[in-house]
Amino acid sequence: MPEKKYQIIYADPPWTYQKWVWKDKSIKDLNDFYPTMSLNEIKGLSIPKDDNCWLVLWTTVPKIEEGLEVLHAWGFDYRTSGMWDKGNGLGFFFRIYHEIILIGKYGSPPKPLYSRKSIFEEPRRKHSQKPDCVKQWIEDVFPTLSKIELFAREKAPGWDAAGYDIDGRDVRQSLEEI
Protein backbone atom coordinates (compact mmCIF):
# COMPACT_ATOMS: atom_id res chain seq x y z
CA MET A 1 0.00 0.00 0.00
CA PRO A 2 1.45 3.45 -0.90
CA GLU A 3 2.29 5.90 1.87
CA LYS A 4 -0.27 8.64 2.46
CA LYS A 5 0.83 12.11 1.38
CA TYR A 6 -0.57 15.48 2.39
CA GLN A 7 -1.01 18.85 0.68
CA ILE A 8 -0.94 20.75 3.99
CA ILE A 9 1.64 19.99 6.67
CA TYR A 10 0.90 21.89 9.90
CA ALA A 11 3.66 21.47 12.48
CA ASP A 12 4.60 22.80 15.90
CA PRO A 13 7.92 21.07 16.69
CA PRO A 14 8.91 20.44 20.32
CA TRP A 15 12.00 22.65 20.21
CA THR A 16 14.76 22.16 22.78
CA TYR A 17 15.93 25.31 24.55
CA GLN A 18 19.32 25.88 26.15
CA LYS A 19 17.94 27.55 29.26
CA TRP A 20 14.47 28.51 30.36
CA VAL A 21 13.50 30.54 33.39
CA TRP A 22 10.12 29.74 34.89
CA LYS A 23 8.18 31.67 37.49
CA ASP A 24 6.99 28.31 38.82
CA LYS A 25 10.24 26.86 40.17
CA SER A 26 8.74 23.34 40.24
CA ILE A 27 9.04 23.31 36.42
CA LYS A 28 12.63 22.52 35.51
CA ASP A 29 12.42 22.48 31.69
CA LEU A 30 10.10 21.95 28.72
CA ASN A 31 10.31 18.18 29.16
CA ASP A 32 8.02 18.72 32.15
CA PHE A 33 5.31 19.52 29.55
CA TYR A 34 6.22 17.13 26.69
CA PRO A 35 9.28 15.35 25.26
CA THR A 36 11.41 17.77 23.26
CA MET A 37 13.52 16.96 20.21
CA SER A 38 16.91 18.26 19.09
CA LEU A 39 17.17 20.36 15.94
CA ASN A 40 18.78 17.42 14.09
CA GLU A 41 16.00 15.05 15.18
CA ILE A 42 13.37 17.48 13.89
CA LYS A 43 15.25 18.10 10.64
CA GLY A 44 15.63 14.35 10.12
CA LEU A 45 11.90 13.58 10.14
CA SER A 46 10.46 12.00 7.02
CA ILE A 47 7.60 14.37 6.16
CA PRO A 48 4.63 12.86 4.27
CA LYS A 49 4.33 15.71 1.79
CA ASP A 50 2.49 15.52 -1.51
CA ASP A 51 4.25 16.58 -4.72
CA ASN A 52 2.45 19.93 -4.33
CA CYS A 53 2.33 20.96 -0.70
CA TRP A 54 2.28 23.86 1.77
CA LEU A 55 4.05 23.82 5.13
CA VAL A 56 2.69 25.90 8.01
CA LEU A 57 5.48 25.74 10.60
CA TRP A 58 5.34 27.24 14.09
CA THR A 59 8.48 28.65 15.65
CA THR A 60 9.27 31.01 18.46
CA VAL A 61 11.28 34.21 18.23
CA PRO A 62 14.47 32.59 19.65
CA LYS A 63 14.09 29.70 17.16
CA ILE A 64 13.59 31.63 13.89
CA GLU A 65 16.89 30.45 12.39
CA GLU A 66 16.19 26.84 13.42
CA GLY A 67 12.67 27.11 11.99
CA LEU A 68 14.07 28.11 8.62
CA GLU A 69 16.60 25.27 8.81
CA VAL A 70 13.78 22.79 9.42
CA LEU A 71 11.69 24.25 6.61
CA HIS A 72 14.59 23.76 4.17
CA ALA A 73 15.60 20.34 5.57
CA TRP A 74 12.05 19.11 4.95
CA GLY A 75 12.39 20.19 1.29
CA PHE A 76 10.34 23.40 1.33
CA ASP A 77 11.15 26.84 -0.02
CA TYR A 78 10.39 29.73 2.32
CA ARG A 79 7.56 31.93 1.02
CA THR A 80 6.25 34.19 3.79
CA SER A 81 5.46 34.43 7.48
CA GLY A 82 2.75 35.50 9.85
CA MET A 83 2.49 35.82 13.56
CA TRP A 84 0.23 35.08 16.46
CA ASP A 85 -0.27 37.87 19.00
CA LYS A 86 -1.04 35.88 22.13
CA GLY A 87 -1.46 38.84 24.46
CA ASN A 88 1.33 38.06 26.92
CA GLY A 89 4.78 36.56 27.05
CA LEU A 90 8.23 36.16 28.53
CA GLY A 91 11.63 37.52 27.65
CA PHE A 92 14.79 39.31 28.72
CA PHE A 93 15.05 42.14 26.16
CA PHE A 94 11.39 42.25 25.14
CA ARG A 95 8.30 40.61 26.55
CA ILE A 96 7.66 38.41 23.50
CA TYR A 97 3.92 38.48 22.89
CA HIS A 98 4.04 36.66 19.56
CA GLU A 99 5.00 33.43 17.86
CA ILE A 100 6.07 33.08 14.26
CA ILE A 101 4.30 31.10 11.53
CA LEU A 102 6.62 30.22 8.62
CA ILE A 103 5.03 29.27 5.30
CA GLY A 104 6.95 26.97 2.97
CA LYS A 105 6.13 25.70 -0.51
CA TYR A 106 6.96 22.40 -2.18
CA GLY A 107 6.10 21.93 -5.85
CA SER A 108 3.16 23.96 -7.17
CA PRO A 109 0.36 23.81 -4.61
CA PRO A 110 -2.81 25.84 -5.18
CA LYS A 111 -2.90 29.39 -3.89
CA PRO A 112 -5.10 30.17 -0.89
CA LEU A 113 -8.67 31.23 -1.71
CA TYR A 114 -8.03 34.65 -0.15
CA SER A 115 -5.38 36.59 1.73
CA ARG A 116 -5.68 38.06 5.19
CA LYS A 117 -3.65 40.22 7.56
CA SER A 118 -0.48 38.55 8.80
CA ILE A 119 -1.30 38.86 12.50
CA PHE A 120 -3.62 36.38 14.20
CA GLU A 121 -4.97 37.61 17.53
CA GLU A 122 -6.23 35.15 20.10
CA PRO A 123 -5.40 34.93 23.81
CA ARG A 124 -2.84 32.42 24.98
CA ARG A 125 -4.23 29.36 26.74
CA LYS A 126 -2.24 26.35 27.96
CA HIS A 127 1.52 26.10 27.47
CA SER A 128 2.34 25.77 23.75
CA GLN A 129 -1.33 25.38 22.75
CA LYS A 130 -1.82 27.11 19.41
CA PRO A 131 -4.81 29.32 18.61
CA ASP A 132 -7.79 27.77 16.87
CA CYS A 133 -7.99 30.71 14.45
CA VAL A 134 -4.88 29.61 12.51
CA LYS A 135 -6.16 26.11 11.85
CA GLN A 136 -9.56 27.59 10.95
CA TRP A 137 -7.87 29.93 8.46
CA ILE A 138 -6.10 26.95 6.84
CA GLU A 139 -9.42 25.12 6.54
CA ASP A 140 -11.08 28.21 5.03
CA VAL A 141 -8.42 28.95 2.39
CA PHE A 142 -7.63 25.31 1.51
CA PRO A 143 -10.97 23.51 2.02
CA THR A 144 -10.26 20.56 -0.27
CA LEU A 145 -6.58 19.86 0.42
CA SER A 146 -5.47 16.88 2.52
CA LYS A 147 -4.13 17.98 5.90
CA ILE A 148 -1.99 16.57 8.71
CA GLU A 149 -0.98 18.16 11.99
CA LEU A 150 2.40 17.02 13.30
CA PHE A 151 3.03 17.24 17.06
CA ALA A 152 -0.73 17.59 17.52
CA ARG A 153 -2.34 17.95 20.94
CA GLU A 154 -5.75 16.69 19.82
CA LYS A 155 -7.45 15.37 16.71
CA ALA A 156 -9.50 17.79 14.63
CA PRO A 157 -12.27 16.87 12.15
CA GLY A 158 -10.93 16.62 8.60
CA TRP A 159 -7.29 16.39 9.72
CA ASP A 160 -4.97 13.48 10.27
CA ALA A 161 -2.79 13.94 13.32
CA ALA A 162 0.42 12.62 14.85
CA GLY A 163 1.64 13.68 18.25
CA TYR A 164 2.59 12.64 21.75
CA ASP A 165 -0.60 14.12 23.24
CA ILE A 166 -2.71 12.05 20.82
CA ASP A 167 -1.42 8.58 21.63
CA GLY A 168 1.66 8.95 23.87
CA ARG A 169 3.97 7.90 21.05
CA ASP A 170 6.95 9.67 19.55
CA VAL A 171 5.92 11.40 16.30
CA ARG A 172 8.61 9.43 14.44
CA GLN A 173 6.73 6.19 15.22
CA SER A 174 3.45 7.66 13.99
CA LEU A 175 5.02 8.95 10.76
CA GLU A 176 6.42 5.49 10.00
CA GLU A 177 2.86 4.15 9.95
CA ILE A 178 1.37 6.81 7.67
Secondary structure, 3 states (H helix, E strand, C coil): CCCCCEEEEEECCCECCCCCCCCCCCCCCHHHCCCCECHHHHHCCCCCEEEEEEEEEEECHHHHHHHHHHHHHCCCEEEEEEEEEEEEEECCCCCEEEEEEEEEEECCCCCCCCCCCCEEECCCCCCCCCCHHHHHHHHHHCCCCCEEEECCCCCCCCCEEECHHHHCCCHHHHHHHC
